[in-house]
Amino acid sequence: MERIKHIWYDSSVINNSELERRLQSLKIPFTNVSKNNLLVQTDLSAHSLYDQLGEIIDTKSILIGGFDSSDYWGYMNGDLWTWIKEH
């Protein structure tokens, strides 16, 4: 199971600040990739992470999937590559 998960969400129905506070309260490291996109480090399955996020998402527009950190390519801010390598 991938330790890094990618969270895509609709910020018109899920408050970004609430989502980040919930991740912090769960002690799940995360980084913002771009608006509506987070990478998180967790050993939880995507389904378990969804359940842990609880009421703040409440069946709203969100998708959580594994991120294979051994198979990616692209150009993003250098801080993102550093975060991926560290987690």
BAMIGU-505910 format. One record per atom (N, C-alpha, C, O): residue number from 1; atom name; x, y, z. Coordinates in steps of 0.001 Angstrom, whole numbers, plus 500000, padded with zeros to 6 digits. Layout:
residues N
+-------+-------+--------+--------+--------+
! vexza ! lumba !   east !  north !     up !
+-------+-------+--------+--------+--------+
!   NUM !    CA !      X !      Y !      Z !
...
+-------+-------+--------+--------+--------+
END
This chain:
residues 87
+-------+-------+--------+--------+--------+
! vexza ! lumba !   east !  north !     up !
+-------+-------+--------+--------+--------+
!     1 !     N ! 500851 ! 498819 ! 500000 !
!     1 !    CA ! 500000 ! 500000 ! 500000 !
!     1 !     C ! 500894 ! 501240 ! 500000 !
!     1 !     O ! 501888 ! 501305 ! 500723 !
!     2 !     N ! 500524 ! 502218 ! 499180 !
!     2 !    CA ! 501287 ! 503455 ! 499123 !
!     2 !     C ! 501151 ! 504227 ! 500432 !
!     2 !     O ! 500066 ! 504320 ! 501005 !
!     3 !     N ! 502266 ! 504775 ! 500892 !
!     3 !    CA ! 502223 ! 505590 ! 502111 !
!     3 !     C ! 501752 ! 506999 ! 501816 !
!     3 !     O ! 501307 ! 507701 ! 502724 !
!     4 !     N ! 501838 ! 507425 ! 500570 !
!     4 !    CA ! 501372 ! 508753 ! 500201 !
!     4 !     C ! 500045 ! 508614 ! 499471 !
!     4 !     O ! 499899 ! 507803 ! 498556 !
!     5 !     N ! 499093 ! 509416 ! 499890 !
!     5 !    CA ! 497781 ! 509454 ! 499241 !
!     5 !     C ! 497594 ! 510834 ! 498616 !
!     5 !     O ! 498093 ! 511838 ! 499125 !
!     6 !     N ! 496875 ! 510860 ! 497518 !
!     6 !    CA ! 496524 ! 512110 ! 496848 !
!     6 !     C ! 495052 ! 512366 ! 497129 !
!     6 !     O ! 494209 ! 511501 ! 496892 !
!     7 !     N ! 494747 ! 513547 ! 497630 !
!     7 !    CA ! 493361 ! 513928 ! 497907 !
!     7 !     C ! 492966 ! 515037 ! 496939 !
!     7 !     O ! 493572 ! 516108 ! 496924 !
!     8 !     N ! 491947 ! 514766 ! 496137 !
!     8 !    CA ! 491335 ! 515773 ! 495273 !
!     8 !     C ! 489994 ! 516116 ! 495893 !
!     8 !     O ! 489249 ! 515213 ! 496274 !
!     9 !     N ! 489671 ! 517379 ! 496004 !
!     9 !    CA ! 488385 ! 517746 ! 496603 !
!     9 !     C ! 487849 ! 519025 ! 495977 !
!     9 !     O ! 488592 ! 519812 ! 495390 !
!    10 !     N ! 486556 ! 519210 ! 496114 !
!    10 !    CA ! 485871 ! 520383 ! 495595 !
!    10 !     C ! 485803 ! 521420 ! 496706 !
!    10 !     O ! 485059 ! 521254 ! 497673 !
!    11 !     N ! 486585 ! 522498 ! 496566 !
!    11 !    CA ! 486653 ! 523503 ! 497627 !
!    11 !     C ! 485389 ! 524354 ! 497713 !
!    11 !     O ! 485250 ! 525161 ! 498631 !
!    12 !     N ! 484474 ! 524183 ! 496775 !
!    12 !    CA ! 483210 ! 524919 ! 496898 !
!    12 !     C ! 482279 ! 524246 ! 497911 !
!    12 !     O ! 481315 ! 524856 ! 498373 !
!    13 !     N ! 482574 ! 522978 ! 498255 !
!    13 !    CA ! 481756 ! 522286 ! 499256 !
!    13 !     C ! 482557 ! 521776 ! 500458 !
!    13 !     O ! 481972 ! 521451 ! 501491 !
!    14 !     N ! 483876 ! 521703 ! 500338 !
!    14 !    CA ! 484732 ! 521290 ! 501448 !
!    14 !     C ! 485665 ! 522441 ! 501775 !
!    14 !     O ! 486425 ! 522889 ! 500916 !
!    15 !     N ! 485615 ! 522919 ! 502996 !
!    15 !    CA ! 486443 ! 524030 ! 503435 !
!    15 !     C ! 487894 ! 523573 ! 503605 !
!    15 !     O ! 488181 ! 522669 ! 504389 !
!    16 !     N ! 488797 ! 524204 ! 502865 !
!    16 !    CA ! 490209 ! 523839 ! 502903 !
!    16 !     C ! 490797 ! 523922 ! 504315 !
!    16 !     O ! 491528 ! 523026 ! 504738 !
!    17 !     N ! 490484 ! 524980 ! 505029 !
!    17 !    CA ! 491020 ! 525151 ! 506388 !
!    17 !     C ! 490545 ! 524044 ! 507320 !
!    17 !     O ! 491321 ! 523532 ! 508127 !
!    18 !     N ! 489280 ! 523676 ! 507210 !
!    18 !    CA ! 488754 ! 522592 ! 508042 !
!    18 !     C ! 489428 ! 521264 ! 507715 !
!    18 !     O ! 489764 ! 520490 ! 508612 !
!    19 !     N ! 489622 ! 521010 ! 506428 !
!    19 !    CA ! 490285 ! 519773 ! 506015 !
!    19 !     C ! 491704 ! 519722 ! 506559 !
!    19 !     O ! 492130 ! 518691 ! 507079 !
!    20 !     N ! 492437 ! 520818 ! 506447 !
!    20 !    CA ! 493803 ! 520856 ! 506956 !
!    20 !     C ! 493841 ! 520710 ! 508471 !
!    20 !     O ! 494709 ! 520013 ! 508996 !
!    21 !     N ! 492915 ! 521353 ! 509189 !
!    21 !    CA ! 492864 ! 521210 ! 510658 !
!    21 !     C ! 492574 ! 519768 ! 511047 !
!    21 !     O ! 493149 ! 519253 ! 512006 !
!    22 !     N ! 491682 ! 519115 ! 510307 !
!    22 !    CA ! 491358 ! 517715 ! 510597 !
!    22 !     C ! 492580 ! 516826 ! 510386 !
!    22 !     O ! 492855 ! 515951 ! 511207 !
!    23 !     N ! 493316 ! 517040 ! 509295 !
!    23 !    CA ! 494536 ! 516264 ! 509054 !
!    23 !     C ! 495555 ! 516511 ! 510165 !
!    23 !     O ! 496207 ! 515576 ! 510630 !
!    24 !     N ! 495695 ! 517769 ! 510591 !
!    24 !    CA ! 496616 ! 518084 ! 511681 !
!    24 !     C ! 496193 ! 517398 ! 512970 !
!    24 !     O ! 497040 ! 516888 ! 513703 !
!    25 !     N ! 494897 ! 517377 ! 513258 !
!    25 !    CA ! 494425 ! 516737 ! 514491 !
!    25 !     C ! 494652 ! 515225 ! 514449 !
!    25 !     O ! 494804 ! 514590 ! 515493 !
!    26 !     N ! 494676 ! 514653 ! 513252 !
!    26 !    CA ! 494951 ! 513223 ! 513090 !
!    26 !     C ! 496453 ! 512945 ! 513013 !
!    26 !     O ! 496876 ! 511794 ! 512901 !
!    27 !     N ! 497253 ! 514011 ! 513075 !
!    27 !    CA ! 498714 ! 513930 ! 512991 !
!    27 !     C ! 499161 ! 513290 ! 511671 !
!    27 !     O ! 500079 ! 512472 ! 511634 !
!    28 !     N ! 498482 ! 513690 ! 510592 !
!    28 !    CA ! 498802 ! 513208 ! 509249 !
!    28 !     C ! 499529 ! 514321 ! 508501 !
!    28 !     O ! 498934 ! 515356 ! 508202 !
!    29 !     N ! 500822 ! 514113 ! 508193 !
!    29 !    CA ! 501570 ! 515127 ! 507441 !
!    29 !     C ! 500954 ! 515312 ! 506048 !
!    29 !     O ! 500511 ! 514350 ! 505421 !
!    30 !     N ! 500933 ! 516549 ! 505581 !
!    30 !    CA ! 500379 ! 516830 ! 504256 !
!    30 !     C ! 501096 ! 518015 ! 503639 !
!    30 !     O ! 501771 ! 518785 ! 504322 !
!    31 !     N ! 500934 ! 518141 ! 502345 !
!    31 !    CA ! 501419 ! 519310 ! 501626 !
!    31 !     C ! 500382 ! 519662 ! 500563 !
!    31 !     O ! 499736 ! 518785 ! 499989 !
!    32 !     N ! 500237 ! 520950 ! 500315 !
!    32 !    CA ! 499339 ! 521416 ! 499264 !
!    32 !     C ! 500066 ! 521322 ! 497931 !
!    32 !     O ! 501139 ! 521902 ! 497762 !
!    33 !     N ! 499491 ! 520601 ! 496996 !
!    33 !    CA ! 500057 ! 520516 ! 495657 !
!    33 !     C ! 499586 ! 521719 ! 494856 !
!    33 !     O ! 500385 ! 522395 ! 494208 !
!    34 !     N ! 498305 ! 521977 ! 494903 !
!    34 !    CA ! 497685 ! 523129 ! 494270 !
!    34 !     C ! 496292 ! 523252 ! 494861 !
!    34 !     O ! 495906 ! 522470 ! 495729 !
!    35 !     N ! 495543 ! 524228 ! 494393 !
!    35 !    CA ! 494186 ! 524386 ! 494915 !
!    35 !     C ! 493432 ! 523071 ! 494737 !
!    35 !     O ! 493409 ! 522500 ! 493647 !
!    36 !     N ! 492824 ! 522605 ! 495803 !
!    36 !    CA ! 491993 ! 521394 ! 495803 !
!    36 !     C ! 492777 ! 520090 ! 495711 !
!    36 !     O ! 492183 ! 519039 ! 495473 !
!    37 !     N ! 494087 ! 520130 ! 495891 !
!    37 !    CA ! 494914 ! 518921 ! 495801 !
!    37 !     C ! 495903 ! 518875 ! 496949 !
!    37 !     O ! 496669 ! 519815 ! 497161 !
!    38 !     N ! 495884 ! 517785 ! 497680 !
!    38 !    CA ! 496830 ! 517576 ! 498774 !
!    38 !     C ! 497523 ! 516235 ! 498598 !
!    38 !     O ! 496940 ! 515296 ! 498056 !
!    39 !     N ! 498758 ! 516148 ! 499053 !
!    39 !    CA ! 499415 ! 514864 ! 499256 !
!    39 !     C ! 499519 ! 514673 ! 500753 !
!    39 !     O ! 499881 ! 515602 ! 501475 !
!    40 !     N ! 499205 ! 513472 ! 501229 !
!    40 !    CA ! 499292 ! 513177 ! 502653 !
!    40 !     C ! 500102 ! 511909 ! 502854 !
!    40 !     O ! 500125 ! 511033 ! 501990 !
!    41 !     N ! 500764 ! 511817 ! 503993 !
!    41 !    CA ! 501506 ! 510606 ! 504336 !
!    41 !     C ! 500715 ! 509862 ! 505395 !
!    41 !     O ! 500460 ! 510389 ! 506478 !
!    42 !     N ! 500327 ! 508628 ! 505075 !
!    42 !    CA ! 499581 ! 507821 ! 506029 !
!    42 !     C ! 499673 ! 506354 ! 505655 !
!    42 !     O ! 499810 ! 506013 ! 504480 !
!    43 !     N ! 499599 ! 505499 ! 506642 !
!    43 !    CA ! 499528 ! 504064 ! 506396 !
!    43 !     C ! 498082 ! 503598 ! 506268 !
!    43 !     O ! 497827 ! 502419 ! 506022 !
!    44 !     N ! 497137 ! 504519 ! 506435 !
!    44 !    CA ! 495724 ! 504179 ! 506295 !
!    44 !     C ! 495393 ! 503901 ! 504833 !
!    44 !     O ! 496019 ! 504458 ! 503931 !
!    45 !     N ! 494419 ! 503049 ! 504607 !
!    45 !    CA ! 493906 ! 502857 ! 503250 !
!    45 !     C ! 493136 ! 504120 ! 502865 !
!    45 !     O ! 492793 ! 504934 ! 503723 !
!    46 !     N ! 492870 ! 504272 ! 501580 !
!    46 !    CA ! 492100 ! 505426 ! 501122 !
!    46 !     C ! 490728 ! 505446 ! 501802 !
!    46 !     O ! 490253 ! 506502 ! 502218 !
!    47 !     N ! 490098 ! 504276 ! 501913 !
!    47 !    CA ! 488778 ! 504180 ! 502549 !
!    47 !     C ! 488856 ! 504575 ! 504030 !
!    47 !     O ! 488006 ! 505318 ! 504521 !
!    48 !     N ! 489870 ! 504080 ! 504734 !
!    48 !    CA ! 490021 ! 504418 ! 506157 !
!    48 !     C ! 490300 ! 505905 ! 506350 !
!    48 !     O ! 489774 ! 506518 ! 507279 !
!    49 !     N ! 491121 ! 506487 ! 505482 !
!    49 !    CA ! 491396 ! 507916 ! 505578 !
!    49 !     C ! 490109 ! 508707 ! 505358 !
!    49 !     O ! 489829 ! 509661 ! 506083 !
!    50 !     N ! 489340 ! 508314 ! 504370 !
!    50 !    CA ! 488042 ! 508953 ! 504114 !
!    50 !     C ! 487185 ! 508910 ! 505375 !
!    50 !     O ! 486608 ! 509921 ! 505774 !
!    51 !     N ! 487104 ! 507727 ! 506003 !
!    51 !    CA ! 486312 ! 507577 ! 507228 !
!    51 !     C ! 486841 ! 508458 ! 508351 !
!    51 !     O ! 486059 ! 509027 ! 509112 !
!    52 !     N ! 488168 ! 508576 ! 508462 !
!    52 !    CA ! 488777 ! 509388 ! 509517 !
!    52 !     C ! 488489 ! 510881 ! 509332 !
!    52 !     O ! 488414 ! 511629 ! 510308 !
!    53 !     N ! 488330 ! 511303 ! 508095 !
!    53 !    CA ! 488054 ! 512721 ! 507844 !
!    53 !     C ! 486659 ! 513099 ! 508311 !
!    53 !     O ! 486399 ! 514259 ! 508629 !
!    54 !     N ! 485774 ! 512137 ! 508351 !
!    54 !    CA ! 484482 ! 512281 ! 509014 !
!    54 !     C ! 483568 ! 513345 ! 508477 !
!    54 !     O ! 483417 ! 513518 ! 507268 !
!    55 !     N ! 482958 ! 514061 ! 509408 !
!    55 !    CA ! 481871 ! 514980 ! 509105 !
!    55 !     C ! 482262 ! 516132 ! 508192 !
!    55 !     O ! 481400 ! 516685 ! 507509 !
!    56 !     N ! 483530 ! 516509 ! 508161 !
!    56 !    CA ! 483882 ! 517663 ! 507327 !
!    56 !     C ! 483733 ! 517356 ! 505847 !
!    56 !     O ! 483601 ! 518269 ! 505033 !
!    57 !     N ! 483755 ! 516056 ! 505486 !
!    57 !    CA ! 483557 ! 515728 ! 504077 !
!    57 !     C ! 482160 ! 515185 ! 503819 !
!    57 !     O ! 481584 ! 515460 ! 502766 !
!    58 !     N ! 481603 ! 514428 ! 504744 !
!    58 !    CA ! 480214 ! 513973 ! 504707 !
!    58 !     C ! 479657 ! 513756 ! 503300 !
!    58 !     O ! 478729 ! 514438 ! 502865 !
!    59 !     N ! 480246 ! 512795 ! 502610 !
!    59 !    CA ! 479846 ! 512391 ! 501244 !
!    59 !     C ! 479905 ! 513515 ! 500222 !
!    59 !     O ! 479217 ! 513463 ! 499202 !
!    60 !     N ! 480711 ! 514515 ! 500482 !
!    60 !    CA ! 480874 ! 515605 ! 499521 !
!    60 !     C ! 481889 ! 515209 ! 498456 !
!    60 !     O ! 482407 ! 514092 ! 498476 !
!    61 !     N ! 482167 ! 516088 ! 497554 !
!    61 !    CA ! 483040 ! 515824 ! 496408 !
!    61 !     C ! 484498 ! 515687 ! 496819 !
!    61 !     O ! 485205 ! 516679 ! 496993 !
!    62 !     N ! 484939 ! 514430 ! 496972 !
!    62 !    CA ! 486319 ! 514159 ! 497347 !
!    62 !     C ! 486728 ! 512810 ! 496760 !
!    62 !     O ! 485916 ! 511890 ! 496666 !
!    63 !     N ! 487983 ! 512708 ! 496373 !
!    63 !    CA ! 488539 ! 511456 ! 495878 !
!    63 !     C ! 489902 ! 511281 ! 496515 !
!    63 !     O ! 490734 ! 512188 ! 496478 !
!    64 !     N ! 490132 ! 510113 ! 497099 !
!    64 !    CA ! 491408 ! 509804 ! 497739 !
!    64 !     C ! 491987 ! 508591 ! 497034 !
!    64 !     O ! 491315 ! 507570 ! 496891 !
!    65 !     N ! 493228 ! 508702 ! 496595 !
!    65 !    CA ! 493870 ! 507580 ! 495915 !
!    65 !     C ! 495329 ! 507483 ! 496287 !
!    65 !     O ! 495918 ! 508441 ! 496786 !
!    66 !     N ! 495911 ! 506326 ! 496045 !
!    66 !    CA ! 497329 ! 506114 ! 496308 !
!    66 !     C ! 498190 ! 506900 ! 495331 !
!    66 !     O ! 497796 ! 507148 ! 494191 !
!    67 !     N ! 499358 ! 507283 ! 495790 !
!    67 !    CA ! 500328 ! 508000 ! 494970 !
!    67 !     C ! 501601 ! 507175 ! 494970 !
!    67 !     O ! 502225 ! 507000 ! 496017 !
!    68 !     N ! 501990 ! 506674 ! 493829 !
!    68 !    CA ! 503193 ! 505846 ! 493720 !
!    68 !     C ! 504407 ! 506753 ! 493593 !
!    68 !     O ! 504699 ! 507273 ! 492516 !
!    69 !     N ! 505111 ! 506937 ! 494706 !
!    69 !    CA ! 506238 ! 507874 ! 494714 !
!    69 !     C ! 507465 ! 507324 ! 494002 !
!    69 !     O ! 508485 ! 508009 ! 493923 !
!    70 !     N ! 507391 ! 506096 ! 493479 !
!    70 !    CA ! 508502 ! 505572 ! 492689 !
!    70 !     C ! 508248 ! 505766 ! 491197 !
!    70 !     O ! 509122 ! 505480 ! 490379 !
!    71 !     N ! 507051 ! 506251 ! 490836 !
!    71 !    CA ! 506703 ! 506392 ! 489430 !
!    71 !     C ! 505928 ! 507685 ! 489204 !
!    71 !     O ! 504699 ! 507683 ! 489137 !
!    72 !     N ! 506658 ! 508779 ! 489087 !
!    72 !    CA ! 506044 ! 510068 ! 488789 !
!    72 !     C ! 507004 ! 510876 ! 487939 !
!    72 !     O ! 508210 ! 510628 ! 487936 !
!    73 !     N ! 506467 ! 511829 ! 487229 !
!    73 !    CA ! 507305 ! 512707 ! 486423 !
!    73 !     C ! 506550 ! 513998 ! 486194 !
!    73 !     O ! 505328 ! 513981 ! 486051 !
!    74 !     N ! 507238 ! 515090 ! 486157 !
!    74 !    CA ! 506592 ! 516359 ! 485893 !
!    74 !     C ! 507422 ! 517505 ! 486418 !
!    74 !     O ! 508557 ! 517325 ! 486860 !
!    75 !     N ! 506852 ! 518662 ! 486363 !
!    75 !    CA ! 507520 ! 519863 ! 486847 !
!    75 !     C ! 506592 ! 520566 ! 487817 !
!    75 !     O ! 505494 ! 520986 ! 487453 !
!    76 !     N ! 507042 ! 520690 ! 489047 !
!    76 !    CA ! 506300 ! 521391 ! 490088 !
!    76 !     C ! 507322 ! 522145 ! 490935 !
!    76 !     O ! 508527 ! 522031 ! 490714 !
!    77 !     N ! 506841 ! 522899 ! 491889 !
!    77 !    CA ! 507675 ! 523617 ! 492830 !
!    77 !     C ! 508651 ! 522640 ! 493501 !
!    77 !     O ! 508264 ! 521530 ! 493865 !
!    78 !     N ! 509888 ! 523044 ! 493661 !
!    78 !    CA ! 510908 ! 522187 ! 494269 !
!    78 !     C ! 510543 ! 521688 ! 495653 !
!    78 !     O ! 510963 ! 520599 ! 496047 !
!    79 !     N ! 509763 ! 522468 ! 496404 !
!    79 !    CA ! 509356 ! 522041 ! 497739 !
!    79 !     C ! 508503 ! 520775 ! 497684 !
!    79 !     O ! 508555 ! 519951 ! 498597 !
!    80 !     N ! 507725 ! 520619 ! 496627 !
!    80 !    CA ! 506900 ! 519407 ! 496489 !
!    80 !     C ! 507790 ! 518181 ! 496322 !
!    80 !     O ! 507546 ! 517158 ! 496962 !
!    81 !     N ! 508808 ! 518258 ! 495484 !
!    81 !    CA ! 509706 ! 517120 ! 495286 !
!    81 !     C ! 510424 ! 516773 ! 496595 !
!    81 !     O ! 510600 ! 515599 ! 496921 !
!    82 !     N ! 510826 ! 517783 ! 497325 !
!    82 !    CA ! 511475 ! 517540 ! 498622 !
!    82 !     C ! 510519 ! 516829 ! 499558 !
!    82 !     O ! 510912 ! 515864 ! 500214 !
!    83 !     N ! 509267 ! 517278 ! 499641 !
!    83 !    CA ! 508282 ! 516658 ! 500539 !
!    83 !     C ! 508081 ! 515201 ! 500150 !
!    83 !     O ! 508051 ! 514335 ! 501024 !
!    84 !     N ! 507944 ! 514911 ! 498865 !
!    84 !    CA ! 507740 ! 513531 ! 498410 !
!    84 !     C ! 508927 ! 512657 ! 498814 !
!    84 !     O ! 508736 ! 511548 ! 499313 !
!    85 !     N ! 510140 ! 513143 ! 498604 !
!    85 !    CA ! 511328 ! 512362 ! 498960 !
!    85 !     C ! 511428 ! 512113 ! 500458 !
!    85 !     O ! 511904 ! 511059 ! 500879 !
!    86 !     N ! 510988 ! 513065 ! 501263 !
!    86 !    CA ! 511083 ! 512929 ! 502719 !
!    86 !     C ! 510000 ! 512020 ! 503291 !
!    86 !     O ! 510149 ! 511515 ! 504404 !
!    87 !     N ! 508916 ! 511805 ! 502553 !
!    87 !    CA ! 507808 ! 511018 ! 503074 !
!    87 !     C ! 507634 ! 509750 ! 502280 !
!    87 !     O ! 506743 ! 508954 ! 502575 !
+-------+-------+--------+--------+--------+
END
